[in-house]
Amino acid sequence: MNGRVIVDPKICHGKPVIRGTRVPVTVVVGGLASGMTPAEIEREYAVTADDIRAALEFANALIEREQYHPLPS
């Protein structure tokens, strides 16, 4: 992530954001999930391709730490 994603309680209520912006990681990942291209996200939110990769790496790291258990049938 190279310090591109920060968590600061004074910015966006402590949600992870792209450093130097108020763009939450959820906006970047959600934009990609909804079909926006990386180029569209760069233009819309004034972030870089490296910022987008850092947001995805951050989300991936969170998912990797989770534990999954099968639900009872």
Buried (B, 14 or more C-beta within 10 A) or exposed (E): BEEBBBEEEEBBEEBBBBBEBEBBBBBBBEBBEEEBEBEEBBEEBEBEEEBBBBBBBBBEEEEEEEEEEEEEE
